[in-house]
Amino acid sequence: MASETGSGALRELLLVVAVAGAGLVLAVVAAFGHWYPTSDQAARAGLVETHSTIGQPGGPTAS
């Protein structure tokens, strides 16, 4: 009975390590993968420009 408990614990530990390793691989791929379009892909949305409206005509005013 003790050998069955040890085998189950080892199997569970290996499963946890395998899932953690797979998650780490996915995180590395997401962090370092190509996110910009290449010549054979359609262009995705470009960068967003932000502009402050404070102090400009038609912008918000302080009350």
Backbone as JSON, one array per atom type, in Angstrom:
{
  "sequence": "MASETGSGALRELLLVVAVAGAGLVLAVVAAFGHWYPTSDQAARAGLVETHSTIGQPGGPTAS",
  "N": [[0.83, -1.19, 0.0], [2.0, 1.2, 0.65], [3.75, 1.51, -1.44], [2.02, 2.0, -3.54], [0.97, 4.48, -2.87], [3.26, 6.11, -3.0], [3.85, 5.89, -5.72], [1.65, 7.14, -6.9], [1.99, 9.72, -5.94], [4.41, 10.43, -7.11], [3.67, 10.31, -9.8], [1.79, 12.38, -9.86], [3.43, 14.56, -9.21], [5.17, 14.57, -11.43], [3.3, 15.2, -13.41], [2.56, 17.8, -12.63], [5.02, 19.11, -12.98], [5.34, 18.75, -15.74], [3.15, 20.2, -16.78], [3.8, 22.75, -15.83], [6.21, 23.15, -17.22], [5.25, 23.14, -19.88], [3.67, 25.44, -19.78], [5.65, 27.35, -19.34], [7.09, 27.17, -21.73], [5.12, 28.05, -23.56], [4.82, 30.69, -22.62], [7.35, 31.76, -23.2], [7.36, 31.56, -25.98], [5.25, 33.31, -26.58], [6.32, 35.69, -25.6], [8.7, 36.12, -27.04], [8.13, 35.6, -29.67], [7.41, 36.36, -33.16], [5.58, 39.21, -33.53], [4.94, 41.12, -35.26], [3.82, 41.89, -38.61], [4.93, 39.92, -41.36], [6.41, 39.78, -44.66], [4.79, 37.99, -46.05], [2.37, 38.01, -44.77], [-0.79, 39.56, -44.01], [-1.09, 43.01, -43.14], [-1.52, 44.03, -39.8], [-3.36, 45.93, -37.33], [-2.04, 49.19, -36.81], [0.24, 51.19, -34.78], [-1.08, 53.03, -32.01], [-1.77, 56.4, -31.78], [-1.58, 58.86, -29.28], [-3.07, 61.85, -28.17], [-3.01, 64.79, -26.31], [-5.7, 66.73, -25.14], [-5.79, 68.84, -23.48], [-5.74, 72.24, -22.94], [-6.07, 72.89, -25.59], [-8.05, 74.29, -28.26], [-11.48, 73.56, -27.98], [-11.09, 71.46, -26.31], [-11.3, 69.73, -23.11], [-12.4, 71.66, -20.32], [-11.47, 73.22, -17.23], [-13.53, 73.35, -14.38]],
  "CA": [[0.0, 0.0, 0.0], [2.89, 2.34, 0.69], [4.32, 1.69, -2.77], [0.98, 2.6, -4.38], [0.89, 5.9, -2.52], [4.45, 6.75, -3.54], [3.73, 5.92, -7.17], [0.67, 8.18, -7.23], [2.59, 11.03, -5.64], [5.41, 10.68, -8.14], [2.93, 10.6, -11.04], [1.22, 13.73, -9.74], [4.54, 15.51, -9.27], [5.6, 14.64, -12.83], [2.25, 15.92, -14.13], [2.69, 19.22, -12.29], [6.24, 19.61, -13.63], [5.09, 18.79, -17.18], [2.25, 21.33, -17.06], [4.58, 23.98, -15.61], [7.13, 23.28, -18.34], [4.48, 23.54, -21.06], [3.31, 26.85, -19.59], [6.85, 28.15, -19.53], [7.37, 27.2, -23.18], [4.14, 28.94, -24.17], [5.13, 32.06, -22.23], [8.54, 32.18, -23.95], [6.94, 31.75, -27.37], [4.46, 34.54, -26.64], [7.16, 36.85, -25.31], [9.77, 36.32, -28.0], [7.68, 35.28, -31.02], [7.21, 37.5, -34.05], [4.23, 39.77, -33.4], [4.75, 42.07, -36.35], [3.55, 41.17, -39.86], [6.04, 39.71, -42.28], [6.05, 40.1, -46.04], [3.76, 37.1, -46.56], [1.16, 38.14, -43.96], [-1.5, 40.84, -44.11], [-0.74, 43.94, -42.06], [-2.52, 44.18, -38.74], [-3.53, 47.3, -36.87], [-0.8, 49.89, -36.5], [0.37, 51.77, -33.45], [-2.08, 54.01, -31.66], [-1.2, 57.68, -31.37], [-2.38, 59.55, -28.28], [-2.9, 63.3, -28.18], [-3.64, 65.45, -25.18], [-6.58, 67.81, -25.54], [-5.76, 69.88, -22.46], [-5.19, 73.5, -23.4], [-6.32, 73.08, -27.0], [-9.42, 74.7, -28.52], [-12.43, 72.47, -28.06], [-10.72, 70.44, -25.36], [-11.99, 69.85, -21.82], [-12.06, 72.85, -19.53], [-11.59, 73.04, -15.78], [-14.64, 74.12, -13.81]],
  "C": [[0.88, 1.26, 0.0], [3.49, 2.59, -0.69], [3.3, 2.3, -3.72], [0.86, 4.1, -4.12], [2.08, 6.67, -3.09], [4.38, 6.88, -5.05], [2.75, 7.0, -7.61], [1.23, 9.57, -7.0], [3.62, 11.4, -6.69], [4.74, 11.03, -9.46], [2.33, 11.99, -11.01], [2.29, 14.8, -9.83], [5.04, 15.67, -10.71], [4.57, 15.39, -13.68], [2.34, 17.43, -13.88], [3.91, 19.83, -12.97], [6.03, 19.72, -15.13], [4.19, 19.96, -17.56], [2.98, 22.66, -16.86], [5.57, 24.2, -16.75], [6.43, 23.71, -19.62], [4.06, 25.01, -20.96], [4.49, 27.77, -19.79], [7.22, 28.26, -21.01], [6.4, 28.13, -23.89], [4.41, 30.4, -23.85], [6.34, 32.59, -23.0], [8.18, 32.43, -25.41], [6.14, 33.04, -27.51], [5.32, 35.78, -26.44], [8.15, 37.15, -26.43], [9.37, 35.98, -29.44], [7.49, 36.53, -31.85], [5.77, 37.98, -33.93], [3.94, 40.75, -34.52], [4.54, 41.29, -37.66], [4.81, 41.03, -40.7], [5.55, 39.95, -43.7], [4.95, 39.19, -46.58], [2.46, 37.14, -45.74], [0.51, 39.49, -44.2], [-1.14, 41.71, -42.91], [-1.88, 44.02, -41.06], [-2.61, 45.64, -38.34], [-2.2, 47.92, -36.49], [-0.78, 50.42, -35.09], [-0.7, 52.83, -33.23], [-1.37, 55.28, -31.21], [-2.14, 58.33, -30.36], [-2.04, 61.03, -28.32], [-3.64, 63.87, -26.98], [-4.5, 66.6, -25.69], [-6.59, 68.95, -24.53], [-5.09, 71.12, -23.04], [-5.38, 73.76, -24.89], [-7.77, 73.51, -27.19], [-10.34, 73.49, -28.66], [-12.16, 71.35, -27.08], [-11.48, 70.61, -24.06], [-11.5, 71.08, -21.05], [-12.24, 72.56, -18.07], [-12.72, 73.91, -15.26], [-14.35, 74.5, -12.4]]
}
